[in-house]
Amino acid sequence: MNRQLRDLSLTLLFGILVAVLINKFVVFQSWIPSESMYPTLKVGDTVFVGRVYNPEKLKTGDIVVFKPKSREDKLIKRLIGKPGDIVVLHEGKVSVNGRYLKEEYVENNMEDFSQIYVVPDDCYFFLGDNRA
């Protein structure tokens, strides 16, 4: 009986260790706290997110979970611009470096908003899908 208990304990310990390592280095769980990504993601949805180790592989349109330096909590947004990109928001449309994005996923566009952003080095430009 002691051997079985020891084997069971070792198996449980190994399983917990593997789960912690996966959560730390491979994938983590996050939940959706607001409607900023509606209709793609809804409040209360749970998502499993792969960790990014090479930011150069990120593409415009990717959904990213990140923690801004200015906040304690994580945000979930869509990547629009990468370092050096010029992002233009005009009459509900978004262009990056002169090319308009096809954004069928956008809900409640910002039709009366116009702005130009130059994304600084080591920074990224994100927007939610529910933009109003």
Salt bridges, closest charged atoms under 4 A:
ASP7 OD1 - ARG6 NH2 3.94
ASP73 OD2 - ARG71 NH2 2.83
GLU91 OE2 - HIS90 NE2 3.43
GLU103 OE2 - ARG131 NH2 2.80
ASP129 OD2 - ARG78 NH2 2.75
